[in-house]
Amino acid sequence: QIQLVESGGGLVQPGGSLRLSCVASGFTSKSYTMSWYRQAPGKEREMVALITTTGDSTNFLNSVKGRFTISRDNAKNTIYLQMNSLQPEDTAIYYCNRIPTLAWGQGTQVTGSA
């Protein structure tokens, strides 16, 4: 059964940090570029960061560059998103997925309190 399980979200004050994790199962995640996405209330889902299969290349949404980093541990089928200097505008449900995408997991809520 294919699953993407995100965790690590929470409520943080501006300037705080969180580390999100995504465990992939049911497919060979190490063979795919993986991405983190987010969806804020009333907005479209957007890609925040992606990482290639070996982790040698990453890309980020302009608004998170310099604050977020993405990494992966292929031995654990896990993808991480380290989020620093969080701001209220980062508030969203965060999801991970592969490229091409699969069915979405439940996501994890990140709330940057004002």
VOROMAR-323848 format. One record per atom (N, C-alpha, C): x, y, z; chain; residue in three letters. Coordinates in pm, 1 decimal, padded with zeros to 6 digits, m for minus. Each point is the difference from the previous one (the first is absolute). Layout:
// residues N
east / north / up / unit / code
X / Y / Z / A / ala
...
// end
This chain:
// residues 114
east / north / up / unit / code
00084.0 / m00118.5 / 00000.0 / A / gln
m00084.0 / 00118.5 / 00000.0 / A / gln
00088.6 / 00125.0 / 00000.0 / A / gln
m00025.6 / 00088.3 / m00097.2 / A / ile
00078.5 / 00122.5 / m00010.3 / A / ile
m00046.0 / 00099.0 / 00105.9 / A / ile
00095.5 / 00051.7 / 00076.8 / A / gln
m00032.6 / 00097.0 / 00104.6 / A / gln
00106.6 / 00107.7 / 00009.2 / A / gln
m00044.6 / 00120.0 / 00030.0 / A / leu
00086.8 / 00112.4 / 00033.1 / A / leu
m00049.7 / 00053.9 / 00133.0 / A / leu
00084.2 / m00005.9 / 00102.6 / A / val
m00041.9 / 00040.1 / 00134.2 / A / val
00088.2 / 00113.8 / 00047.6 / A / val
m00060.8 / 00116.4 / 00011.7 / A / glu
00071.5 / 00120.1 / 00043.9 / A / glu
m00017.2 / 00020.5 / 00149.6 / A / glu
00101.9 / 00056.1 / 00063.5 / A / ser
m00007.3 / 00029.4 / 00142.2 / A / ser
00094.3 / 00114.1 / 00033.8 / A / ser
m00011.8 / 00052.0 / 00122.6 / A / gly
00092.9 / 00101.3 / 00046.9 / A / gly
m00054.2 / 00141.1 / 00004.1 / A / gly
m00122.1 / 00019.5 / m00044.6 / A / gly
m00057.5 / 00132.9 / 00001.8 / A / gly
m00031.1 / 00047.1 / 00141.1 / A / gly
m00042.4 / 00126.6 / 00010.0 / A / gly
m00034.3 / 00053.9 / 00129.5 / A / gly
m00020.2 / 00149.5 / m00006.2 / A / gly
m00011.8 / 00058.6 / 00118.6 / A / leu
m00018.2 / 00144.1 / 00014.7 / A / leu
00131.6 / 00061.5 / 00044.0 / A / leu
00046.8 / 00098.0 / m00073.6 / A / val
00126.4 / 00064.5 / 00034.5 / A / val
m00014.8 / 00150.2 / m00005.9 / A / val
00079.5 / 00067.9 / 00079.5 / A / gln
00003.6 / 00145.7 / m00004.4 / A / gln
00085.1 / 00045.2 / m00118.2 / A / gln
m00020.1 / 00119.0 / m00049.7 / A / pro
00083.3 / 00051.4 / m00109.3 / A / pro
00147.8 / m00011.0 / 00034.2 / A / pro
00075.4 / m00048.1 / m00096.6 / A / gly
00141.9 / m00020.9 / 00020.7 / A / gly
00036.1 / m00138.0 / 00048.2 / A / gly
m00100.2 / m00079.7 / 00032.4 / A / gly
00024.2 / m00134.0 / 00049.6 / A / gly
00032.3 / m00099.5 / m00110.2 / A / gly
00023.7 / m00124.1 / 00040.4 / A / ser
00039.5 / m00105.9 / m00094.0 / A / ser
m00083.0 / m00125.0 / 00021.2 / A / ser
m00016.2 / m00074.5 / m00107.0 / A / leu
m00063.0 / m00131.9 / 00004.6 / A / leu
00071.5 / m00089.2 / m00100.1 / A / leu
m00002.3 / m00128.7 / 00027.4 / A / arg
00051.9 / m00098.4 / m00095.0 / A / arg
m00110.9 / m00098.3 / m00032.5 / A / arg
m00039.6 / m00000.5 / m00125.0 / A / leu
m00102.8 / m00091.8 / m00045.6 / A / leu
00064.7 / m00127.3 / m00054.6 / A / leu
m00071.3 / m00110.6 / 00016.2 / A / ser
00044.5 / m00128.3 / m00054.1 / A / ser
m00110.2 / m00059.9 / m00085.0 / A / ser
00040.2 / m00075.5 / m00099.2 / A / cys
m00095.0 / m00070.4 / m00086.4 / A / cys
00054.5 / m00139.3 / m00023.5 / A / cys
m00074.5 / m00099.7 / 00041.7 / A / val
00038.7 / m00138.8 / m00022.9 / A / val
m00081.0 / m00054.6 / m00116.2 / A / val
00070.3 / m00048.8 / m00100.3 / A / ala
m00063.6 / m00056.2 / m00119.3 / A / ala
00004.2 / m00151.9 / 00006.2 / A / ala
m00108.2 / m00062.1 / m00041.3 / A / ser
m00003.7 / m00146.2 / m00004.0 / A / ser
m00085.2 / m00045.7 / m00117.5 / A / ser
00022.0 / m00122.9 / m00041.8 / A / gly
m00077.8 / m00057.0 / m00109.2 / A / gly
00056.1 / 00028.6 / m00137.6 / A / gly
00107.3 / 00075.3 / m00008.4 / A / phe
00069.0 / 00023.6 / m00126.2 / A / phe
00145.8 / 00030.7 / 00031.9 / A / phe
00082.9 / m00003.7 / m00101.9 / A / thr
00144.0 / 00018.0 / 00020.1 / A / thr
00031.4 / 00149.4 / m00002.9 / A / thr
m00012.4 / 00064.2 / 00114.7 / A / ser
00012.6 / 00145.8 / 00003.8 / A / ser
00137.2 / 00048.0 / m00044.4 / A / ser
00102.7 / m00081.4 / 00019.5 / A / lys
00135.3 / 00044.0 / m00034.9 / A / lys
00016.1 / 00017.3 / m00151.3 / A / lys
m00094.6 / m00051.4 / m00076.4 / A / ser
00005.5 / 00011.5 / m00145.5 / A / ser
m00068.8 / 00125.0 / m00053.8 / A / ser
m00055.4 / 00080.9 / 00089.0 / A / tyr
m00079.1 / 00115.3 / m00041.8 / A / tyr
00049.9 / 00130.4 / 00060.7 / A / tyr
m00009.2 / 00107.1 / m00078.6 / A / thr
00009.4 / 00133.1 / 00057.9 / A / thr
m00118.7 / 00017.6 / 00093.1 / A / thr
00026.5 / 00054.4 / 00117.1 / A / met
m00104.4 / 00018.3 / 00100.6 / A / met
m00016.5 / 00148.9 / 00029.1 / A / met
m00118.7 / 00038.8 / 00040.0 / A / ser
m00029.5 / 00141.1 / 00022.2 / A / ser
m00084.4 / 00020.6 / 00124.1 / A / ser
00011.8 / 00116.5 / 00056.7 / A / trp
m00091.2 / 00048.7 / 00102.9 / A / trp
m00090.1 / 00106.7 / m00062.6 / A / trp
m00126.9 / m00004.0 / 00036.7 / A / tyr
m00099.1 / 00095.5 / m00045.2 / A / tyr
m00069.4 / 00059.1 / 00122.9 / A / tyr
m00070.5 / 00108.2 / m00021.5 / A / arg
m00083.0 / 00053.7 / 00107.2 / A / arg
m00127.1 / 00060.4 / m00057.1 / A / arg
m00103.1 / m00000.3 / 00082.5 / A / gln
m00126.3 / 00061.2 / m00039.0 / A / gln
m00051.9 / 00081.7 / 00115.9 / A / gln
m00005.0 / 00129.8 / m00020.7 / A / ala
m00053.5 / 00091.3 / 00099.4 / A / ala
m00150.9 / 00012.4 / m00019.1 / A / ala
m00072.5 / 00039.8 / 00103.6 / A / pro
m00145.7 / 00013.4 / m00011.8 / A / pro
m00039.2 / 00091.9 / m00115.4 / A / pro
m00088.2 / m00048.5 / m00085.8 / A / gly
m00050.1 / 00079.7 / m00110.6 / A / gly
00095.7 / 00015.8 / m00116.2 / A / gly
00112.3 / m00071.0 / 00002.9 / A / lys
00099.8 / 00013.2 / m00106.9 / A / lys
00026.9 / m00134.0 / m00065.9 / A / lys
00059.6 / 00007.2 / m00118.3 / A / glu
00037.8 / m00120.6 / m00070.8 / A / glu
00122.1 / m00064.9 / 00067.4 / A / glu
00010.3 / m00131.1 / m00017.5 / A / arg
00119.5 / m00069.5 / 00047.9 / A / arg
00119.7 / 00044.1 / m00084.0 / A / arg
00113.4 / 00023.0 / 00065.4 / A / glu
00120.1 / 00042.4 / m00071.0 / A / glu
00119.5 / m00083.1 / 00043.6 / A / glu
00093.5 / m00017.1 / m00094.2 / A / met
00121.4 / m00073.8 / 00031.9 / A / met
00094.7 / 00090.9 / 00075.9 / A / met
00053.1 / m00050.5 / 00109.4 / A / val
00090.2 / 00076.5 / 00085.7 / A / val
00145.5 / m00035.5 / m00028.5 / A / val
00027.4 / m00129.2 / m00017.5 / A / ala
00137.9 / m00044.4 / m00019.2 / A / ala
m00000.2 / m00135.3 / m00067.7 / A / ala
00106.2 / m00027.4 / m00074.0 / A / leu
00016.2 / m00133.4 / m00056.2 / A / leu
00144.7 / m00043.7 / 00013.5 / A / leu
00018.7 / m00132.8 / m00004.7 / A / ile
00133.8 / m00057.3 / 00012.3 / A / ile
00009.2 / m00118.3 / m00095.1 / A / ile
00109.0 / m00007.7 / m00072.2 / A / thr
00018.4 / m00108.1 / m00095.6 / A / thr
00032.7 / m00131.0 / 00071.2 / A / thr
00008.2 / m00107.5 / m00075.9 / A / thr
00009.9 / m00133.5 / 00058.6 / A / thr
00118.4 / m00016.5 / 00094.4 / A / thr
00114.5 / 00055.9 / m00038.2 / A / thr
00118.8 / m00016.5 / 00083.7 / A / thr
00020.0 / 00116.5 / 00095.7 / A / thr
m00084.3 / 00100.3 / m00010.7 / A / gly
00012.6 / 00115.4 / 00087.0 / A / gly
00101.9 / 00101.8 / m00046.7 / A / gly
00052.5 / m00016.9 / m00121.7 / A / asp
00105.8 / 00090.4 / m00045.1 / A / asp
m00053.8 / 00129.4 / m00058.5 / A / asp
m00131.2 / 00007.5 / m00015.8 / A / ser
m00058.6 / 00122.0 / m00052.2 / A / ser
m00131.4 / 00029.0 / 00070.5 / A / ser
m00019.2 / 00124.9 / 00036.5 / A / thr
m00122.9 / 00042.1 / 00065.9 / A / thr
m00050.1 / 00128.7 / m00063.3 / A / thr
m00125.8 / 00029.5 / 00022.5 / A / asn
m00056.7 / 00124.1 / m00049.4 / A / asn
m00107.2 / 00045.3 / 00097.9 / A / asn
m00019.1 / 00132.3 / 00007.6 / A / phe
m00090.1 / 00053.7 / 00101.1 / A / phe
m00087.9 / 00110.1 / m00057.4 / A / phe
m00118.5 / 00011.7 / 00058.0 / A / leu
m00086.1 / 00114.6 / m00024.6 / A / leu
00074.8 / 00125.8 / 00043.7 / A / leu
m00009.1 / 00105.8 / m00079.4 / A / asn
00077.9 / 00120.4 / 00030.0 / A / asn
m00020.5 / 00050.6 / 00142.2 / A / asn
m00121.6 / m00006.3 / 00047.7 / A / ser
m00030.2 / 00058.2 / 00131.0 / A / ser
00060.6 / m00078.4 / 00116.9 / A / ser
00049.0 / m00120.9 / m00024.3 / A / val
00059.7 / m00078.1 / 00109.1 / A / val
00150.2 / m00019.9 / m00017.1 / A / val
00055.1 / 00048.4 / m00109.8 / A / lys
00143.2 / m00015.0 / m00023.0 / A / lys
00079.4 / 00064.7 / 00112.9 / A / lys
00100.8 / m00073.2 / 00046.5 / A / gly
00082.9 / 00049.2 / 00109.5 / A / gly
m00056.5 / m00030.4 / 00137.6 / A / gly
m00127.3 / m00043.8 / 00006.3 / A / arg
m00061.9 / m00033.0 / 00129.1 / A / arg
m00030.1 / m00148.5 / 00012.5 / A / arg
m00035.4 / m00064.6 / m00109.3 / A / phe
m00036.1 / m00141.8 / 00000.9 / A / phe
00109.9 / m00080.9 / m00068.2 / A / phe
00020.8 / m00121.5 / 00048.0 / A / thr
00085.7 / m00096.2 / m00067.4 / A / thr
m00072.6 / m00133.1 / m00010.6 / A / thr
00027.5 / m00072.8 / m00105.7 / A / ile
m00059.8 / m00130.4 / m00021.8 / A / ile
00111.0 / m00103.6 / m00004.4 / A / ile
m00026.1 / m00115.1 / 00056.8 / A / ser
00098.6 / m00107.9 / m00001.7 / A / ser
m00074.5 / m00133.3 / m00003.6 / A / ser
00074.1 / m00107.0 / m00022.4 / A / arg
m00061.3 / m00132.4 / m00004.4 / A / arg
00096.0 / m00103.3 / 00053.9 / A / arg
m00058.4 / m00105.6 / 00054.2 / A / asp
00075.7 / m00116.9 / 00044.1 / A / asp
m00061.5 / m00118.1 / m00073.6 / A / asp
00061.2 / m00040.3 / m00109.4 / A / asn
m00057.9 / m00106.0 / m00082.6 / A / asn
m00003.9 / m00134.5 / 00071.7 / A / asn
00089.6 / m00021.1 / 00094.5 / A / ala
m00000.3 / m00125.5 / 00076.0 / A / ala
m00124.5 / m00009.7 / 00088.4 / A / ala
m00054.2 / 00116.6 / 00037.4 / A / lys
m00118.8 / 00003.4 / 00085.7 / A / lys
m00125.6 / 00038.7 / m00076.5 / A / lys
00011.3 / 00017.8 / m00131.8 / A / asn
m00114.4 / 00042.6 / m00082.5 / A / asn
m00065.6 / 00126.1 / 00057.9 / A / asn
00082.8 / 00091.1 / 00045.5 / A / thr
m00049.4 / 00118.9 / 00070.2 / A / thr
00054.3 / 00127.0 / m00063.1 / A / thr
m00087.0 / 00099.2 / m00011.9 / A / ile
00036.8 / 00130.9 / m00050.9 / A / ile
m00026.2 / 00101.6 / 00111.1 / A / ile
00088.1 / 00096.4 / 00013.0 / A / tyr
m00008.9 / 00098.7 / 00107.0 / A / tyr
m00014.1 / 00140.9 / m00056.7 / A / tyr
m00063.2 / 00086.1 / 00077.0 / A / leu
m00003.6 / 00141.9 / m00031.9 / A / leu
00032.8 / 00076.6 / 00127.7 / A / leu
00117.2 / 00059.5 / 00002.3 / A / gln
00039.5 / 00083.0 / 00112.8 / A / gln
m00044.7 / 00142.3 / m00028.8 / A / gln
m00081.2 / 00053.4 / 00087.6 / A / met
m00055.7 / 00133.2 / m00019.7 / A / met
00048.7 / 00091.2 / 00111.7 / A / met
00074.1 / 00101.3 / m00036.5 / A / asn
00051.7 / 00098.0 / 00095.8 / A / asn
m00061.6 / 00136.7 / m00027.1 / A / asn
00010.9 / 00086.9 / 00096.4 / A / ser
m00053.1 / 00137.0 / m00012.9 / A / ser
m00144.5 / m00001.2 / m00049.3 / A / ser
m00080.5 / m00085.1 / 00060.5 / A / leu
m00139.2 / m00012.1 / m00042.2 / A / leu
m00076.3 / 00129.0 / 00021.7 / A / leu
m00089.6 / 00027.2 / m00093.6 / A / gln
m00081.2 / 00120.3 / 00003.4 / A / gln
m00148.6 / m00037.7 / m00008.0 / A / gln
m00088.0 / 00090.7 / 00038.9 / A / pro
m00143.2 / m00030.8 / m00009.1 / A / pro
m00043.6 / m00041.1 / m00140.1 / A / pro
00063.4 / 00054.4 / m00102.5 / A / glu
m00038.8 / m00035.2 / m00137.3 / A / glu
00041.5 / m00141.8 / m00039.3 / A / glu
00077.5 / m00067.2 / 00083.6 / A / asp
00033.6 / m00140.6 / m00024.7 / A / asp
m00109.1 / m00093.7 / 00051.0 / A / asp
m00099.9 / 00054.9 / 00064.2 / A / thr
m00109.7 / m00081.1 / 00052.4 / A / thr
m00070.9 / m00073.2 / m00112.6 / A / thr
m00006.8 / m00131.4 / 00011.0 / A / ala
m00060.6 / m00083.0 / m00103.8 / A / ala
00002.9 / m00144.7 / 00045.7 / A / ala
m00069.6 / m00084.0 / m00074.6 / A / ile
00018.7 / m00144.1 / 00014.1 / A / ile
00110.5 / m00038.8 / m00097.6 / A / ile
00097.9 / m00073.3 / 00049.7 / A / tyr
00114.7 / m00039.5 / m00080.5 / A / tyr
m00011.1 / m00147.7 / m00037.4 / A / tyr
00025.0 / m00026.3 / m00127.5 / A / tyr
m00009.1 / m00135.2 / m00053.8 / A / tyr
00130.3 / m00034.8 / m00071.6 / A / tyr
00029.0 / m00128.6 / m00006.8 / A / cys
00108.7 / m00043.6 / m00087.0 / A / cys
m00058.8 / m00087.9 / m00109.6 / A / cys
00073.5 / m00011.5 / m00107.7 / A / asn
m00041.1 / m00087.2 / m00107.5 / A / asn
00119.4 / m00021.6 / m00090.1 / A / asn
m00014.0 / m00096.9 / m00087.5 / A / arg
00104.1 / m00023.9 / m00097.7 / A / arg
m00036.2 / 00076.0 / m00127.6 / A / arg
00092.4 / m00002.9 / m00095.9 / A / ile
m00027.9 / 00052.2 / m00133.4 / A / ile
00018.4 / m00115.5 / m00097.5 / A / ile
m00104.6 / m00043.9 / m00071.3 / A / pro
m00139.5 / 00046.3 / m00002.3 / A / pro
m00074.1 / m00034.9 / 00128.8 / A / pro
m00102.2 / 00080.1 / 00028.7 / A / thr
m00065.8 / m00011.3 / 00129.5 / A / thr
m00087.8 / m00123.9 / 00011.5 / A / thr
m00015.7 / m00040.3 / 00126.1 / A / leu
m00090.2 / m00107.1 / 00039.5 / A / leu
m00118.0 / 00062.3 / 00074.6 / A / leu
m00087.2 / m00085.1 / 00053.4 / A / ala
m00106.7 / 00050.6 / 00086.2 / A / ala
00062.1 / 00070.6 / 00119.6 / A / ala
m00062.3 / 00107.9 / 00044.5 / A / trp
00055.9 / 00081.0 / 00106.8 / A / trp
m00022.1 / m00065.1 / 00136.1 / A / trp
00096.0 / 00019.5 / 00089.1 / A / gly
m00015.3 / m00043.1 / 00137.7 / A / gly
m00084.4 / 00100.2 / 00077.6 / A / gly
00000.2 / m00013.6 / 00131.6 / A / gln
m00083.6 / 00087.6 / 00082.1 / A / gln
00066.6 / 00134.2 / 00026.7 / A / gln
00128.7 / 00008.4 / m00023.8 / A / gly
00071.8 / 00124.7 / 00024.6 / A / gly
00024.1 / 00024.1 / 00147.7 / A / gly
00074.6 / 00106.8 / 00027.9 / A / thr
00026.3 / 00039.3 / 00137.4 / A / thr
m00015.5 / 00151.7 / 00010.0 / A / thr
m00071.3 / 00045.8 / 00101.3 / A / gln
m00032.9 / 00142.0 / 00013.1 / A / gln
00115.7 / 00077.0 / 00061.4 / A / gln
00038.0 / 00107.0 / m00066.7 / A / val
00099.6 / 00093.0 / 00052.7 / A / val
m00068.3 / 00134.5 / 00019.6 / A / val
00010.8 / 00053.3 / 00119.5 / A / thr
m00062.5 / 00128.8 / 00029.7 / A / thr
00104.2 / 00092.8 / 00060.3 / A / thr
00025.2 / 00108.7 / m00071.6 / A / gly
00089.7 / 00102.4 / 00050.2 / A / gly
m00083.5 / 00108.9 / 00063.8 / A / gly
m00000.7 / 00005.7 / 00131.7 / A / ser
m00087.3 / 00093.9 / 00069.8 / A / ser
00051.9 / 00141.9 / m00015.1 / A / ser
m00091.3 / 00092.0 / m00014.4 / A / ala
00037.3 / 00141.4 / m00016.1 / A / ala
00028.7 / 00063.3 / 00134.9 / A / ala
// end
